[in-house]
């Protein structure tokens, strides 16, 4: 996916104020009702939906990983164990009782310390009954279908990775060593967790565990570090059931505690498939098609890709306009920035059905209106940016905090009235 750098930082200025916000304050812009901390997720053992291993009665807590003898009580203890399987700096670590599911990691000691620290700071997420079911989707295999109406902002799942693998493994080690480390890691998962990992589809061929990892995993960092030394592949079996759509109805993010979150970005009707986007949605159709065919093993047939050539050409033109306008609005020195250009950007996002990535457009709109000294539209778009940003990037994202700060008091924000218009 296209890296989306913090938008307000990309505008060549940094707020001198600390980004502190009390979610219960009664300021000009009230805290959004979306994503209430009391809203339940589908989580814990049912996070795998008990269908990845095709057995609703699976006793997920009776695992016997092959590398380390695990006593019965270990399966309920949150204890990290370093196995005896190491190659150079990379070792297999496992925790059979983590969140009642278990996790295995192939990484170096420095990253493993960060992983363990992130788990210690995780807040428990309440259980909830899923509003969806696993079903066969024509031409796609398994997918998730809404059972009931799902409203915008509702959380769908919050999932921990079954397997986390340092990206350096694939550049530093011989192929045979890679296979042995990954086989050891998967063998150290509890029985049901291992089954849910192996039940995922692979598209690339070759070694099955590696194939599943590359087909279904997300590139992610551990902790708050974004240096390549901390890059990992994270596999979330529950997330693998979300099929791709270039214009999906869900947004997802992975937080600093290694939790994968999905939320509805629009109202979803019963019987509608739940989808996420695997790709950079700002690329033209030809680039998206090439990516799905050559890297993901399928040809995208979503409504955006299967439209008429006339509609595809119009869509590609809108995407080019979005990139051009974002460049203008992100440049303090631009002579073309105007309220009309701001509104055109938002309209293009809406016309292009980019609701799952719209927080960036709202952020640019809020910042530019504030630069023009127009408080009312600045607050309007800052509030929209907060709501959308919490769905797309999480409540702790820097842009979300910045937009709440602007929304509460635009005239004390660092951007106020810095670029007069008219």
N, C-alpha and C positions, 0 to 999 in steps of 0.2 A: 504494500500500500504506500501511497505517496506520503512521505514525512510531512506532518503538519506542524511546523514550528509554532510556538506560542505567538499568536498574531500580534498582540500588543508589543511584544519584545521585538518583533520583526520590523516595527515602524521606527526603529533607530532611537528609541527613548525608553528609559526605565523609570518607573515610579519611584520617587524618593520616599514614599510613605510605606510603612509596613502593611502587608496585606493581612489584616486581621478582621474577622467578621464574626459577630455573634448571631447564630441562626435564629435566635428567639427575639432579636431586637425588633422594635416597631418603628422602622425608619420609613422613608418615603416609599421605598419599594419593599413590600413584604416578602419574606422568604417563600419561595415557591412551594406549593403543596405537592408538586411532583416528587416522587422518591422520598416519601416520609420514611424515617428510620424504623417505623413500626409496620411497614408494609411487608408481608411475608413473601419469601422466595420459595421456589422449589429447590431443595438443598439436601445435603447429607446422602444416606444410602439411595434414596429415591432419585438423587441427582443423576444416577445412571439409568433411571427410569425402569430398572429391573428388566429391561428388554434387550439391552445390548448383548446379554448372555442368554437370551431367550428362555429365562426361567424366573418367574416371579417369586419362587420360593427359595431362591439361592441363599444359603447361609454365608453371607459375605464375611462373617467373623470367624471362620474356621479354616483359615489359610495355613499352609505349611510351605513357605518359600524354601527353595532348595539350597540356597547359599548358607543361611544362618538358621539353626534350630530355634524356633519360636515357641515359647511356652504359651499356654492358653491365655494367661493374663496379659501377655505382651500385646495381644490383638486389641486390647482396650486401653493400653498405655500409649501416651504420646512420647515415644522415646526414639531418638535417632541413633542408628547403628551404622558404623562404617564397616562394610564387608571386607573380606580379604582380597577382593578382586580389584587391583589397581594396575594401571599402565602409565608410566611416567607420573605426571602430577594428577592424573584423573583417577578417581575412585568411585565405586558404587556405594551410595548411602541409601538407607531405607528406613521408613517409619511406618510400621504395619498398622498402628492405631490412630494415625493422624486424621482427625475429623471423622473417625468411624469408617474410613475408606482405605487409607494407606497411600503412600507416595514413594516413588523411587527416583533417585537423582544420580546422574553421572556428571561430576564436576570436579573442580579443584577445591582445596581446603578453604581458600579465601572466599569463594562464592558460597560454599556450603555454610559458612558462618553467617553470612547475610541471609541465606534462606531460612536458617533456624531462627534468627532474630525476627524475620518478617512474620513467621508463624506465631511467635510469642505475642506479637502485637495485634493479632487478628481479633476482631470483634465478632462474637457469635451472631449468625444470621438465623432468624426464626424459620421454622418449617412451615410449609404451606402446601396445599393440594394443587398439583399442576392443573392448568387450564388447557392442557393439550394432550395429545396421544401420539404414539408412534404409528405410522402407516406407510404403506407402499405408495410411492409417488411415481406415476408413469414416466419412464425414461430416466429416473433418478435413483431408484432404490428406496431405502428407508428415508423418511423425513418426519417432521413434526407438524401436526394439524391442530388448529385451535378447536377446542370443544365448546367453549363459550365465547361471548364477546370479551375481547381484551381491549382495555382503554389505553390511550396514549399515556406513557409514563409508567405503566405497570411493569414491575420486574418479572422476568420470565425464569431465568435460572441464575444461580451464583455457584460456580464450580471451581474446585481445586484441581490442579494437574495430577494425573496419574504418573506421568513420567516427565522429568525435566532433564535436558541434556545440554551441556555446555557446547556452544558452536565450535569452539576450538578443537574438540574431539575429532571433527571431520577434516580438519586441516593439518593436525599434528600427528595423527596416529595412522598406522597401517590398517588396511581394510579388515584383516582378520582380527586385530585387536579391537576395532570398533564393534564388530559383530559380537565378540565375546563379552565386552562390557555391557552392551545393550541387552543381550540375552540374560546375563546375570541380573541386571536391573529389573527386567520384567519378571523373572523368576522370583524375585524378592517381593513382589506385590502379593497381597492377599488374593485368595482364589477368585473371588468375584471381580475384584479390580483388574486382575490379570485377564480374566475372560472378557471384560468390557473393553480392554485395550485391544486384544486380539480379534474382537468382533468387528472392529472398524475396517472399512474398505481401504485397500491400497490401489493406487492408480499407476505407479511408476514401474512395478515389477521388481524382481530381484529379491534380496533378503527381506523377509516378511516384516520383521520388527522395524527395520529401517524404512521400508516402503510405507508402512502405516505412519511412522513419525513424520516423514516429509510430506505425505499427502494431507495429514489432518492437524498439523501443529502450527503454533503461532510463534513468531520471533518475539522475544520479550527480554526484559532486563530483570535482574534481581535487585531488590532494594530500590533506592532512588538513583542508582548509577546508570548512566547511559553510554559509558565507554565500552568499546567492543570486548574488553576483558571480562565483561559481565553479561554478554549476550548469550541467551539460551534458547533452545526450542522447547516449548511447553505443549504437552498433549493433554487435552481435556476430552475424554471420551464422550461425555454428554454433549459437548459443543459440536462434535463431529456429525450429529444428527441434523444440524441446521444446514440445509442446502443453500446454494448460492443464488442470488438474484442481483443484477446490476442496480436495481432500485428496490432494496429490501424493505421489509416492514419492521425490522429490529435494528438497533444499534448495539454495539458491544465495546467494552474496554476491559483491560486487565489492570488491576490496581497494584500498588506497591506491596501488598500482602499476597500476591500471586493468585488473586481470585478473579476469575473470568465472569463478567456481568453482562447480561443482556436485558434490554428494555424495549418495550413497544414504542415506536416513534410516531405512530398514528393509530387510530382505532382499527382493530382487526375483527373481522366477522367470523362467526362459527363456520368451520369447514375450510377456512383459508390456511394455506401453508405458511409456517413461520420461517423466515429466511434472513440471512445476513449476506453481506457482500464480502467476497474473498479478494477483491481487486481494487485498484485505484479507480474510483468512479469518475474521475475527471479526465481519464484517457478516452480517446475516441473509440467507436465501436470496433474498428479494425484492430487496434492495439489490445482491447479487452478480449476479442476472439482469439488472437494469437496467443495471449497469455493462458487462457483456459485450455486451449488445445495442446500447447507444447509444455506447459508447466504443471497443469492440473489434470490433464488426461480426459477432458470432455469439451464439447463445444456448447457454449452457453446458448440456450434457447429461450431466455426470459423475454418478457414483452418488449423490453427496451432494445434487445438484440434482434428480435424477429419482426420488428416493425417494417413498414415499407421503406424503400430506398429514399423516398422523399422525406419521410419522417426521420430516418437515420441521419440524412444530410443536415436537417434542421437541428437535430440534437447535437451533432458534432459542432455546428456553428455556434450554438449556445455555449458549449463547453469552452470553445476558443474565446468567446466574449467574456466568460467568467474569469478566465486566467488573465486576460488583458485588463479588465476592470479592477480585479484584486491587486494587480501590480500598481495601478494608478492610485488606488485608495490607500495602499500600503506605503506610498512614497510621500514623505512630508513636503517635498519640493515640487510635487506635481501641480501643474497649472490647470489640469483637467478635472480635478476632484470637485464635485458639486453635489448638492442634495439630489438632483435628478439622477446622477450617476449612482449614488447610494441606492436609491429606490430601484433603479434598473438591475443592479446586482441581486437584490433580494428577489425581485420578480423572476429573474433568470433561474435562480435556485429553485423557486417554487414550480416554475414551468417545467424544469428538468427533473422534478420529483427527487430532489436531493435532500429530503427532510432528515435523513440519517447523518448528514454532514453539514447541516445548515448553521451550526453554532458559530463557525468561523465567519460566515457572512454577517450574522447579527453582530458579532464582535466588531468587525470592521465598520459596520453601519453606526454602532454606538460611539466608537472612538472618533469617527469623522464628524458626526453631528456635534459631538462635544468640542472638537477642534474648531468648529464653526461657531461655537458659543450658543448652540440651540439645545437647551436643557430638556425640553419635553420629548422630542424624538430620540435624543440620546438615552434618556431613561427608558423609553419604550423598548428600544432595541437592546439595551443592557439587560432588562428583565427577560426578554426572549432569549438572549444569549445565555443567561444563567440557567433557565429551564432546559434549553436544548443541550447546553454543555454538560449538565449533570447526567443527562442520558447518554451522551456520546463519549465523555471523558472522565466522568466521576465527579463527586462533590468537592474533592480536594484539588482538582486541576487548577493550575495557576490562572488561566483565563477566566475560569468560573469565579474565583475569588476577586479577580480584578474587576470583572463586570458587576459583581455585587457591590463592590466599593464605589464604582461609578454610579450605579443605580441609586445608592443611598444618598449620595451628595455629589452631583456632577460638577458643581462649581469649585469644589476643593480637590477634584481629581486633577492629576498632572497635565491632562490634555486640554483643560478648559480654555477655550477662546484663544488658542494659539495660532489658528489660521482663519482669519476673517474671510467671510464669503459675501460678495455683493457690495 
